[in-house]
Amino acid sequence: MGQVHIVGAGLSGLSCAVHLADAGHSIALYEAAGQAGGRCRSYHDGQIGRVIDNGNHLLFSGNRDALDYLSRIGARDTLIGPTRAAFPFFDLRSGESWTLRPGAGPLPWWILSAARRIPGTGVEDYMRALRLARAGPGATVADCLPRGDAMWQRFWEPLCVAALNTAPEEASARLLWRVLRESFGQGEAACRPMIARDSLAASLIDPALKFLRARGAEIHFNRRLRAIGLVDKRARVLDFGERRIQLGDRDWLVVAVPPNAAAALLPGLDAPQDVRPIVNAHFRLPAPPPVAGLAPDLPILGLIGGTAQWLFLRGEIVSLTVSAAQALADRPSEEIAATLWAETARALKLPAAPAPPIRVIKERRATFAQTPEAVRRRPPAQTAWANLALAGDWTATGYPATIESAVRSGRVAARLVTE
Ligand SMILES: Cc1cc2nc3c(=O)[nH]c(=O)nc-3n(C[C@H](O)[C@H](O)[C@H](O)COP(=O)(O)OP(=O)(O)OC[C@H]3O[C@@H](n4cnc5c(N)ncnc54)[C@H](O)[C@@H]3O)c2cc1C
């Protein structure tokens, strides 16, 4: 085996590199940006005066590939999460609070207990999930479920927006069913929520770079691939502008970049191109707030009836997430900050004034729009070129565009290289 050239040091490229380096392959990793992590990164923010993440990221105990990746890079213990699955919620309109606690087994007996159901919902509301299981490939979530009732407002819509970053009116019903099957459908062992204790970089990125360097991998930052020389059904040349690399007969290329960048490099590639933004606002409070209802081993709160869907607390930093945020992302950051600070103050019962230091991060290309049509267009890792594989959360992993999908895609591409 020759050298494996991996383009893109997001989680898909890192996962591919980790699998291959683990198996003793020689790796060269190229990243256009000055740091690794792509859409899952951290940085020191001058305004906030702390290391912050580009956005809150939630993992689940059923994310097998992601957890295997963390174990390989020696960072499994950097995630925190409760030993029992529990999701606290707060309704910003009514002021009601509740905690969703899925049962231990795959059969949802817990829905028979009114005390454990979401306020305002009945058993039949949960049984309608089966309509997603029977959905055709072209069906949206809204095609399958009644809109506007308590179950829609307090479960289906927030779940769909959080899991698929796509409004239920356009999101793929089959893909949401896949999420339910792999999380709630496996019982609480698979749906315990987990987050990075210190930062995304400290959990998912820096340990991977350390792991790769220790195995002799070359890692190049500020190295954007401009074009690929494709001859006789093989990738032959990597063109980085000022530098060109010839690929030997036994070399491989793994393209682990977002779909728009992949389509620019590979003419004729059919890939989902429509994207949806995620907006995050980070607030630095004077001190960690005393918060009733938030567990120390999982300081997150689901928000209903406002703009944001999730609130994360890390020390004195409160971060709010708005997914499927097309309309919000076009508004000025000051206006977004004011709206999200009002929701934070209400949810955490803090004085509304003065507003603390704020950073708003708009990730305009957070994920592809996970519509039925886009899901059909996800390509496999294998391409028409014999030594070229694709990786990325947008490839055909069967899973929504998430950390799990990105890491899985890297493993699949690595397997293709080693077969
Ligand atoms: C705000 C936000 C919140 C999210 N929340 C969650 C969550 O709660 N849970 C979850 O599981 N997932 C979440 N995600 C999704 C998750 O971050 C992504 O699915 C994952 O990081 C994608 O990894 P990737 O490697 O496929 O792509 P990317 O991270 O986009 O990596 C691709 C890399 O390729 C580089 N690149 C592009 N073009 C070139 C080129 N020509 N040459 C060299 N390098 C190039 C890019 O700079 C980038 O580093 C969230 C994403 C965002 C943005």
The ligand as an SDF file (V2000), in Angstrom:
LIG
                    3D

 53 58  0  0  0  0  0  0  0  0999 V2000
  -23.5670   24.8480   14.6670 C   0  0  0  0  0  0  0  0  0  0  0  0
  -23.5920   23.3620   14.4560 C   0  0  0  0  0  0  0  0  0  0  0  0
  -24.1880   22.5350   15.3840 C   0  0  0  0  0  0  0  0  0  0  0  0
  -24.1970   21.1530   15.2040 C   0  0  0  0  0  0  0  0  0  0  0  0
  -24.7500   20.3550   16.1550 N   0  0  0  0  0  0  0  0  0  0  0  0
  -24.5930   19.0130   16.0810 C   0  0  0  0  0  0  0  0  0  0  0  0
  -25.0210   18.1750   17.1320 C   0  0  0  0  0  0  0  0  0  0  0  0
  -25.5990   18.6320   18.1370 O   0  0  0  0  0  0  0  0  0  0  0  0
  -24.7930   16.8360   17.0440 N   0  0  0  0  0  0  0  0  0  0  0  0
  -24.1640   16.2890   15.9580 C   0  0  0  0  0  0  0  0  0  0  0  0
  -23.9460   15.0770   15.9560 O   0  0  0  0  0  0  0  0  0  0  0  0
  -23.7810   17.0640   14.9050 N   0  0  0  0  0  0  0  0  0  0  0  0
  -23.9800   18.4010   14.9440 C   0  0  0  0  0  0  0  0  0  0  0  0
  -23.5540   19.2040   13.9190 N   0  0  0  0  0  0  0  0  0  0  0  0
  -23.0590   18.5670   12.6770 C   0  0  0  0  0  0  0  0  0  0  0  0
  -21.5800   18.1770   12.7560 C   0  0  0  0  0  0  0  0  0  0  0  0
  -20.7920   19.2530   13.1930 O   0  0  0  0  0  0  0  0  0  0  0  0
  -21.1420   17.7920   11.3340 C   0  0  0  0  0  0  0  0  0  0  0  0
  -21.9880   16.7490   10.8680 O   0  0  0  0  0  0  0  0  0  0  0  0
  -19.6990   17.3030   11.2370 C   0  0  0  0  0  0  0  0  0  0  0  0
  -18.8160   18.1430   11.9370 O   0  0  0  0  0  0  0  0  0  0  0  0
  -19.3130   17.2570    9.7370 C   0  0  0  0  0  0  0  0  0  0  0  0
  -17.9930   16.7630    9.5890 O   0  0  0  0  0  0  0  0  0  0  0  0
  -17.4250   16.5630    8.1080 P   0  0  0  0  0  0  0  0  0  0  0  0
  -16.0430   16.0680    8.2320 O   0  0  0  0  0  0  0  0  0  0  0  0
  -18.3850   15.7590    7.3160 O   0  0  0  0  0  0  0  0  0  0  0  0
  -17.4330   18.0090    7.4250 O   0  0  0  0  0  0  0  0  0  0  0  0
  -16.6590   19.3490    7.8310 P   0  0  0  0  0  0  0  0  0  0  0  0
  -16.6380   19.5090    9.3040 O   0  0  0  0  0  0  0  0  0  0  0  0
  -17.2870   20.4350    7.0220 O   0  0  0  0  0  0  0  0  0  0  0  0
  -15.1570   19.1030    7.3540 O   0  0  0  0  0  0  0  0  0  0  0  0
  -14.7250   19.3190    6.0420 C   0  0  0  0  0  0  0  0  0  0  0  0
  -13.3500   19.9860    6.0940 C   0  0  0  0  0  0  0  0  0  0  0  0
  -12.8770   20.1130    4.7540 O   0  0  0  0  0  0  0  0  0  0  0  0
  -12.1860   21.3460    4.6430 C   0  0  0  0  0  0  0  0  0  0  0  0
  -12.1340   21.6970    3.2090 N   0  0  0  0  0  0  0  0  0  0  0  0
  -13.1470   22.1340    2.4160 C   0  0  0  0  0  0  0  0  0  0  0  0
  -12.6990   22.2950    1.1520 N   0  0  0  0  0  0  0  0  0  0  0  0
  -11.3930   21.9330    1.1460 C   0  0  0  0  0  0  0  0  0  0  0  0
  -10.3890   21.8710    0.1170 C   0  0  0  0  0  0  0  0  0  0  0  0
  -10.6690   22.1860   -1.1500 N   0  0  0  0  0  0  0  0  0  0  0  0
   -9.1350   21.4820    0.4740 N   0  0  0  0  0  0  0  0  0  0  0  0
   -8.8270   21.1400    1.7580 C   0  0  0  0  0  0  0  0  0  0  0  0
   -9.7600   21.1690    2.7570 N   0  0  0  0  0  0  0  0  0  0  0  0
  -11.0250   21.5530    2.4400 C   0  0  0  0  0  0  0  0  0  0  0  0
  -13.0130   22.2890    5.4840 C   0  0  0  0  0  0  0  0  0  0  0  0
  -12.2630   23.4430    5.8530 O   0  0  0  0  0  0  0  0  0  0  0  0
  -13.3850   21.3980    6.6750 C   0  0  0  0  0  0  0  0  0  0  0  0
  -12.4430   21.4870    7.7180 O   0  0  0  0  0  0  0  0  0  0  0  0
  -23.5990   20.5840   14.0410 C   0  0  0  0  0  0  0  0  0  0  0  0
  -23.0090   21.4300   13.0850 C   0  0  0  0  0  0  0  0  0  0  0  0
  -23.0040   22.7930   13.2780 C   0  0  0  0  0  0  0  0  0  0  0  0
  -22.3510   23.6830   12.2520 C   0  0  0  0  0  0  0  0  0  0  0  0
  1  2  1  0
  2  3  1  0
  2 52  2  0
  3  4  2  0
  4  5  1  0
  4 50  1  0
  5  6  2  0
  6  7  1  0
  6 13  1  0
  7  8  2  0
  7  9  1  0
  9 10  1  0
 10 11  2  0
 10 12  1  0
 12 13  2  0
 13 14  1  0
 14 15  1  0
 14 50  1  0
 15 16  1  0
 16 17  1  0
 16 18  1  0
 18 19  1  0
 18 20  1  0
 20 21  1  0
 20 22  1  0
 22 23  1  0
 23 24  1  0
 24 25  2  0
 24 26  1  0
 24 27  1  0
 27 28  1  0
 28 29  2  0
 28 30  1  0
 28 31  1  0
 31 32  1  0
 32 33  1  0
 33 34  1  0
 33 48  1  0
 34 35  1  0
 35 36  1  0
 35 46  1  0
 36 37  1  0
 36 45  1  0
 37 38  2  0
 38 39  1  0
 39 40  1  0
 39 45  2  0
 40 41  1  0
 40 42  2  0
 42 43  1  0
 43 44  2  0
 44 45  1  0
 46 47  1  0
 46 48  1  0
 48 49  1  0
 50 51  2  0
 51 52  1  0
 52 53  1  0
M  END
$$$$
